[in-house]
Amino acid sequence: MRVADGLPLAQTEPGHEARARVRFQDPRIEMAHGAGGTASRRLIEGLVVPLAGVSTHAPLADAAYLDIAGTALAFTADSFVVRPLRFNGGSIGELAVYGTMNDLAVSGARPMALLTTLVIEAGLSTQVLEAELRALGEAAARHGVAIVGGDTKVVERGKADGLYITTAGIGRLDSRLTVAASRVQAGDRVLVSGPIGDHGITILLARGDIDLRADLQSDTRSVWPFVEAMAEAAGSAVHWMRDPTRGGVATALNELVRDRGLSIALDEDAVPVRDEVRGACELLGLDPLHIANEGQVLAVVAAAAADAALAAMQAVPGGEQAAIIGQVREERLRTVTVVSAYGGTRIIDMLVGDPLPRIC
């Protein structure tokens, strides 16, 4: 599971908490610890993992893998605290369903069922809550995912930005796919299913945080159709996947090279970015590679199958701008570099700080 997402299930041995070695030295929790970048990883690996008894036999990923009576499953959890609750292209209700589904999908699992918990702020309009429940239910039904239960809590005014939603999701693993950082090899190609940064910039525009007018909407959607298409076209040649939410493409790929011990080179001109997103990033001094997405899949595929995987994604409605944006290199530098059209290179690191709060 990715940094700042829910934690994989693990068995805690008696006395484990006494042996845990805490490596988290920050004196207090700040917003940056939830932004999906370096601070988030520091919190998860330095405090949560050792004290909660989380298994560390494999890199943290988007979901835990379970075997129940011979059935291979993926299990994940997530929380959604977006503000405003509704934005161009989506809302917190849809986001809660698709965000959870996508963590399962990029783990190689067809989403099956969700639990949802509502944390409602006293004073929230019933009409607003009804709209979000309809959005949640319709998004799940659209993709054949069952809402099987959950919980509801009400908190005092001023404690929840209107509505928070937490989820748990379960999916059946697709036997055609085996995705893990350990399977990534030098020469593999890096693919993305469409333009990056739409969601994060849409949320900024919805808040009025920047004086910019743009015809832009969030990419909130399920990525399972892309995953299924790649499974059919490339199968086991799909080595790794992520949905690059908080921290964006740069953070997801930096986590991969850190876990795998290789490097990645991206072709800057090949990365699909809308002009509106690029313009907003230039205005704010941000890099589109750090901006959140909510309906894109990032995949690493063996070179021989990359064109087939790309064609499969481009054939999915909404995937017309899918692209091969880079490749894995043998260098053990554990860096992600971006190569410009003029041949210049720069290192793009994980997100540092919290430039776009509350985007999911």
N, C-alpha and C positions, 0 to 999 in steps of 0.2 A: 503494500500500500504506500501511496505517495505521501511525502511529508505533508503534515497538516490535515490529512484525511483521517478516517477512523482507523483503529488499530486491528491487526490480525489477531485471531483467537490463539491462545497459548495456554499451556498448563503451567501453573505456578507451583513450584516445589515448596514444601514447608521450610520456613526459615529463609526463603529466597530474599525477602525484603531486607533481612539483616545483612546479607552479603552484597547487596547491590551497591555499586560504586557510582555515585552521582558525579557527572562531569559538567553540569550546567551551573555556570557561575554568575549569570545575570541576576541582579538583586530583586527585580520585579518583572512581571509579564507586561509587555507593551503590545501595541497593535501590530508591530512588525512580526511578532511571533506567530501571527495567524495569516501572514501574507503569502505563505508558500515558498519563501526563499531561504536564504542562509540562516536567518534567525529561527524560522520554523523548524528547520532540520536540527539546529542546535537544541531546541526545546525537546523535540521528539526523541532524538538519540541520546541526549545528555541527561534528561530527567524522566520522561514518560517511560521509555523502554526499560531502563534499569529498575525503576520502582514499581511499575505495573506488572513486571514479570513477563514481558512480551518476548516471544521467541526471536532470537537473532541469528538463526541458522541460515537465513537467506536475506537479501536486500528487501527493505520495506517496499511494498508494491500497492496497487490499487485495491486488491482484494486478498482475502485468505482463501486457501484451497482446502477443501474438506472432502473426505470419502465417507459416505454414509451408506452402509449396507451395499457397497459395491457401486454406488452412484457418485460420480465425480462432480462436485459442486464448487462454486465460488461464492463467498459471503463477504459483504462490505457494509460500511456504515458511513453516514455523512450528515452534515448540518448546513443549513442555509439561512443566512442573515442579511440578505441583500436589501439595499435601500436605494431608491424607492421600491415598494413592493411590486409595482407594475412599471414596465419600461417598453420601449419600442421593440417588438419582436418576442416578448415573453413576459413572465411574471414569476414570483417566488413559487407558486404552485407547480407550474411547468418545470421550473428549474430543479425543484426537489425530485421530481420523477426522472427527468432526463439526466441530471447529474449522477444519480445513483445507478441508473441503467448503464450509463457510459463507463463508470468504474468497473462494472461487471463485464461489459462488452470488450473493453481493451485488455481484460484479463483472459479473454478467450471464451467467455461464457454467454449463452443466450439468457437474457433477463427473464425471470419467471414470476417473482412475487416480491412485494414491498411491505414493510411496516412503516407507518408514519406517525410521528409525534408532533402535536401542535403546542407551541408555547405562545399563548395569546395575551396581549397586553390589555388590561381592563380599559374600556372606553373604545376599543376598536369597533368600527361600524359593522353590524351584522351583514350588511350588503357587501362590504369588502371581503369579509371572511367567506361568504357564500361564493363570491366570484373566484376566490383562490381554491376553494374546495372543488368547484366545477372544473377549473383549469387542471388541477391535480388529477381528478378522476378521468377526465377526457384524455389527458396525455397518456395515462397508463392504459386505458382501454384501446387507444389508437394503436398500440403496439402489443396488445395481448398480454399485458402484465397485470396480475391481480394485486389489489390492495387487500391484504388479509388481516389487518388489525393495526393497533397503535395505541396512543395515549393522548390525553388532552390535559393541559395545565393552563391556568390563568394567573398572571402575575400583576403586580401593582402598576399603575400608570407610570410611564417613563422608564420601564425596565426592559422593554423588548422591541423597540422600534415598530410597534404594531403587531408583528407576527414573526416568529421563528419557526422553522420546520426542521425536524431531524428525521432521518430515515435509516432503515436497515434493508438490505436487498440480497436476494439469493438467486443464483442462476446455474443452469446446467452447462458444464464445460463442453465445448465443441471438440469432438475427437480429431478433427482435422487440424487443430491449432495447438501448438505448444509454445507459449511465449514466456521468455525469461531473459534477463540481462546476460546470463551465462551463455546464451545461444548466439549472441551477436559476435560477428567475425569481421576482420578487416576486409574491405571491399564491399560490404553490404551497403545498400542504398537507403537513404532517409527519404520518406514520403510524407506529405501532409495532404489532407482531404480537401482543403480549400483555403480561402483568405483568412489570415490570422488577425487577431486584435479587435474584431468587431464588437465582442461583448463588453470588454473593458471600457472602450471608448463610448459605446452606447450608454453605459451606466453613468459615465461622467457627464454626457450631454443631458441625460434625464434629470440629473441633480442641478444642472445649471452651474456646474463648477468651472466651466470654461465658456468664454464668450465666442462660440463658434456654432454656425448652423451647418448641418450636414444631413443628407438623406441616408441615414445609416440605421441598421437594426441589429439586435443581438442575434448570434447564430445558435441560440438555444434550440436543441433538437437531439434526437437519438443518433448515436453513431453506429448502432448495431447494423444497419443496412450496409455501411462501408465495410465493417468487419466481416460480415457474412459474405460479401462479394469477394473480398480478398481470400477468405477461407476457401471459397470455391475455385478461384483462379490460381492461387499460389500455395494453399495448404501449409504444410510444415515449413515452407520457405519464408513464411512470416515469422520472424525471430523475436520481435519485441513490439509492444504498442503502449501508448499512453494517450489520455485526453489532456492536452496541455491547458489546464485551467489556471489557478493562481500561480503566478510566476512565469506563465507562458511557455513557449517553445524552448527558450533558452534554458530555463530552470529544469524542465523535463530532460533535455538532452545532457545537461551537466550532471544530473543525478545518474543518468545512464553511464557516462564515461567514468564517473567516480566509481560506480559499482563494478564496471567491466574492466577498467584499467586500460582502455584504448583512447583514441581521440576521434573527433568528428570535424569535418570541414564542410561548411555550408556555402552554397553559391547564392550570394545576396540577391542577384537579379532573378533567380529562380523562385524565391520565396514569394508566394502570392500575398499582396497587401493592397487593400483598397486605397485610393487616393485620399479619401476622407480620414482614414486611420493614419496614414502617413503624415498628412498635414497636421492633425491634432498632436501627434507625437513630436513633430518638429517644433510646434508651438510650445509644448510642455517640457521639451528636453528629454523625452522618453524614447525607448527603442521598441518598435513593434514586436520584437522577439520576446519582450518581457510582459506583454499585455495579455490578459486573460482571454480564453476562449471557452465556450460552453457547448460547442457542437462540432468540433474538429477532432480527427484522430491523427496521431503521429505514429508512423510505423517504420520499423527497420526490417528490410526484406533482402534476401540473398540476391546478388547482382543478376543472376540468370533469370530470376522470376520477377524482377522489379517492373519491367514494362508490362507484364501481364497483370500484376497487382495494380499498377497505375490505371490501365485501361478499365479494369473492373471498377475502381472507384469513380472514374470519370463517367461510367455508364449509370451510376446511381443518381437519381434526381438530386440536384444540389451539389454534386461532386464534379461538375464540369471544369472547375479550376484546380482540381487536384494536381499535384506536381511532385516530381523528384527534386529535392532541394539540397541534397548533399550526400556524402558517403563517409563510411567509417574507415579510419586509417590505423595503421599498425602502431604508430607512435604511442609510447606509454606515458605521454605527458598528461593524460586525463584532462584535456582541454577541448573546448568547442571554439573553432575559429570560423570567421566569416570572411569570404573572399569576394572582393568587389570586382566589377567589370574591368577595372583598370589593373587588376592583379594585386592590389594592396590587401593586406590581411589585418584583422583585429580579433582579439580574444573577447568572446562574449561570456560573461560569468553568470552565475545564478543571480536572481533578483536580490538586491540588498535594500533593506528598508521597506516602506509601505506606501508606494506612490499612488495606489488605487485601492483605498479601503472599501470594504463591504461590497464586493462585486459578485459574491456568490454565497 
